[in-house]
């Protein structure tokens, strides 16, 4: 259980993707984000496909054409080398018009690369380097807000974590992990009634060791002190 600490009182809106946020921490939800969330590197419209020999060797990417740089970027993403992918996508961005399809593809890939590296602030800035489709805007917003919630919770900023989860739920279904995080945030804010309601809903949907542990903890916290001794 994360110790209770003073919580932040505000968080960015779902469309404010450039607000500062700490790096996300290791958890199942965080790992999902760092693995590329709903849109892995190879899943873009210029997808690099599976790992290939095309990016196995180090090269000077500055001489690549925009299309070659984008392909290399996706290939590097498939090989779990996100910071090298950023450099490749940067080449494509620098060599194309900001409103071009190639620039959009490269900016999207660059944002996903930063997300995979846990660099949320940089991911938000990269996403704004070129226009994105509505689907991609939502995809990136979901991943950014997920990391913001994870980072806030890990830092003990439980109000901020709840707000980030609220904002994410406006654009995507709330995952089980995030529902449990929401419950534990209320628990650490000593709002045991709300925490119990959330934990009960999660446990009734699918009872697991995590949900049963959460329910046991909140019930113990709500029990009269004499019953705990």
C-alpha positions, 0 to 999 in steps of 0.5 A, a space after each residue: 500500500 502506498 503511504 498517504 501523503 498530501 495530494 495535488 489538487 489539479 490535473 490537465 484536461 484530456 486535451 492538454 497533452 503538454 502539462 508536466 508529468 513525472 515518468 510512469 512507474 512499473 506496473 501492469 498498466 505502465 508496462 502496457 503503455 511502455 509496450 506501445 499501448 493500443 498502437 504499437 510501433 509497427 501498427 502505424 499506417 507506415 508500419 515497419 512490420 516485424 523486426 528485420 535486418 533493415 535496422 539491425 546495424 547502426 547508421 547515420 540516419 541524417 542521410 535517409 529519405 523521409 520514407 526510409 527514416 519512418 520505416 527505420 523508426 518503426 523497425 527500431 520500435 519493433 526492436 525495443 529501441 525507442 530513443 533510436 527510433 526518435 532520431 529516425 522520426 526526427 529526420 523525417 519530420 525535418 525533411 517534410 512539410 509540417 502538414 504532410 502525411 509523412 510528418 504526421 506519421 513521424 510525429 506519431 511514431 516519435 510520440 509513441 517512442 517517447 511513451 515507450 521510454 516513459 518520457 511523457 512530457 516529450 511524448 506530448 510535445 512530439 504529438 503536437 509537431 504535426 496534425 494527427 487523425 482523431 483516432 490517433 489523438 485519442 490513442 495518444 491522449 489515452 496513453 498520456 493520461 494513463 501515465 499521468 495517473 500512474 506517475 501521480 499515484 506512485 508519487 502519492 498525489 492521489 487526488 491528481 491520480 483520480 483526476 487523470 483517471 476521470 479524464 481518461 474515462 471520458 475518452 476510453 473505457 476504464 481498465 480494471 487496473 485503473 479502477 483498482 488504482 482509483 479505489 486505492 487512491 480513495 483508500 489512501 485519502 481515507 475515503 473508505 466508503 468510496 474505496 469500498 464501493 469501487 473495490 466491491 464493483 471490481 470484485 463482483 465483476 471478476 474476483 481476484 486476489 487483488 480485488 479480495 485483498 483490496 476489499 479486506 484492507 478497506 473493511 479492516 480500515 472501516 472496522 471499529 478500533 476495538 474489533 481490530 485489537 
